[in-house]
Amino acid sequence: MTRLARLILITLSAAGALAGCDSSLPPAPPGSKLNAEAIATRDTPPEQQFKGMLAGQPVHLLVHNCKVYKVDQADGENVAWTLVLEGEFYPLPTRCIRQSLTESKGGVTAFIGRQAFGAGGCCTGTPEYRSSDGLNWKPR
């Protein structure tokens, strides 16, 4: 087997193994009145959340694992997350190395910095997006 063929085989094997990684939230502890999203929202630092008015409507956004979610009230103190921004497709496995939400002039800017495994620097694709309503995002 040639060196290039071995390298391709190793890369594809690693990509297949990593594709099985699950980035979902851990379940809420047994007996908790809060769901997993409510616990994660409570524990998310302020620089990864936006609470304010956009397009005349109150909006709560949160960035988790380089994805932006709209946070809505659910039963009791629970919340529900709706995915509103995921970023560009990248063919190889990535990891989230930097993420934030920043308010600016009637809008919010999301930075979702993903890095390809084994690569240096930041970022794959377009890392910065802007929205004036929290639902529709444009690359910056």
C-alpha positions, 0 to 999 in steps of 0.5 A: 500500500502506498504512503498516500493510500495509507494516509487517505485510509487513516484520514477517512477512518478518523473522519468516520469515527469522529462523525459519530461524536454527539454534541447534544446536551447531557440529560438533566439530572434525575428528579430535576424540574429543569430540562437540559436546555434550561440547565445549559442556558443557566450555565452559559456565560453572558458573552455567549447569550443575547437578550434584547430587542431585535426588529421590535421583538424581544429576543433571547439567543444563545450560542452553544457548540458553534451553533446559535439557538433562539431560546423560548420559554416552555413549561415552568422554568424550562426553555426550548431551543430552536436552531437559527444558525449553524454556519457553513458545511465543512467536509472534515470533522471540526471542533468549536474553538471560539464563539460569542454573541455581540450586540451592535447597532440594532442587530447582533453579531455571532462569531462561530469559530470552528477549527478542522481537527489537526489544523491550526488557526481559526476558522473554517468557512465564514466565522462571523454572521449578523442578524437584525431579527435573530432569525435571518443571518448574513455572513459578514 
